[in-house]
């Protein structure tokens, strides 16, 4: 890329899109969408901006999430409201994510569509790391059945008569 274009892009706050999905092409025809797999990113910041909705071509409010991915600043944009007019599902997920937090973002199938799974890297590792000292050891005493329990198990009544 030319250095002038790069410098002007950076000054304008332009960042290439973080792509979690791509169009699936089969035999030269577009056949839906496919996920590109998990992406390790560092959350930088978020901004509320006006932008065009790609489906309606109308101006809407979007949250621009900026990440560092493979040493480059990238952006992932979501509309503030989903198609039903509700708050977009990703916004609450980022409510307590601080700048500098390392995340794994991954596109996944969900209820006939696609969604972005967000996992904090430290929490991801914590799920798989268990300290042996934290696992309680429970020793059970061997249970010796009483005569009454044996009688009940073999169908005898307490008086010693067979119930079968």
Secondary structure as the mmCIF struct_conf table of DSSP 4:
data_model
#
loop_
_struct_conf.conf_type_id
_struct_conf.id
_struct_conf.beg_label_comp_id
_struct_conf.beg_label_asym_id
_struct_conf.beg_label_seq_id
_struct_conf.end_label_comp_id
_struct_conf.end_label_asym_id
_struct_conf.end_label_seq_id
HELX_RH_AL_P HELX_RH_AL_P1 UNK A 3 UNK A 11
TURN_TY1_P TURN_TY1_P1 UNK A 12 UNK A 13
STRN STRN1 UNK A 16 UNK A 17
BEND BEND1 UNK A 20 UNK A 20
STRN STRN2 UNK A 21 UNK A 26
TURN_TY1_P TURN_TY1_P2 UNK A 27 UNK A 28
STRN STRN3 UNK A 29 UNK A 35
STRN STRN4 UNK A 39 UNK A 52
TURN_TY1_P TURN_TY1_P3 UNK A 54 UNK A 56
STRN STRN5 UNK A 59 UNK A 69
TURN_TY1_P TURN_TY1_P4 UNK A 70 UNK A 71
STRN STRN6 UNK A 72 UNK A 79
BEND BEND2 UNK A 80 UNK A 80
STRN STRN7 UNK A 81 UNK A 81
TURN_TY1_P TURN_TY1_P5 UNK A 83 UNK A 84
BEND BEND3 UNK A 85 UNK A 86
STRN STRN8 UNK A 87 UNK A 87
HELX_LH_PP_P HELX_LH_PP_P1 UNK A 88 UNK A 88
HELX_RH_AL_P HELX_RH_AL_P2 UNK A 89 UNK A 93
TURN_TY1_P TURN_TY1_P6 UNK A 94 UNK A 96
HELX_LH_PP_P HELX_LH_PP_P2 UNK A 97 UNK A 98
TURN_TY1_P TURN_TY1_P7 UNK A 99 UNK A 100
STRN STRN9 UNK A 102 UNK A 110
TURN_TY1_P TURN_TY1_P8 UNK A 111 UNK A 112
STRN STRN10 UNK A 113 UNK A 120
HELX_RH_AL_P HELX_RH_AL_P3 UNK A 121 UNK A 128
HELX_RH_3T_P HELX_RH_3T_P1 UNK A 132 UNK A 134
BEND BEND4 UNK A 135 UNK A 135
HELX_LH_PP_P HELX_LH_PP_P3 UNK A 139 UNK A 146
HELX_RH_AL_P HELX_RH_AL_P4 UNK A 147 UNK A 153
TURN_TY1_P TURN_TY1_P9 UNK A 154 UNK A 155
STRN STRN11 UNK A 156 UNK A 156
TURN_TY1_P TURN_TY1_P10 UNK A 158 UNK A 159
BEND BEND5 UNK A 160 UNK A 160
STRN STRN12 UNK A 162 UNK A 162
#
